[in-house]
């Protein structure tokens, strides 16, 4: 089993985001701004859902990797560290999903 983690991927995204857009897909997404990166994230989310519904295990793994990568790009552009998301997930583990949803305030 690999020791590769989301923190490792976050570091790779940061490094590639600082590269030239002519040399890096990540830098090109970042240069395009949040709308471009968020659109790509949405496309990857849809492809992941399609693979899941189709019970296509191989494609689900592939698309999930794309989804995680593009999520980290969106977070990078928003200057939200992965640790902030992980802290939110940790906060939520102290209660059931139904309790957490009931406690949300919606606009």
Secondary structure, 3 states (H helix, E strand, C coil): CCCCCHHHHHHHHHHHHCCCCCCCHHHHHHHCHHHHHHHHHHHHHHHHHHHHHCCCHHHHHHHHHHHHHHHHHHHHHCCCCHHHHHHHHHHHCCCCHHHHHHCCCCC
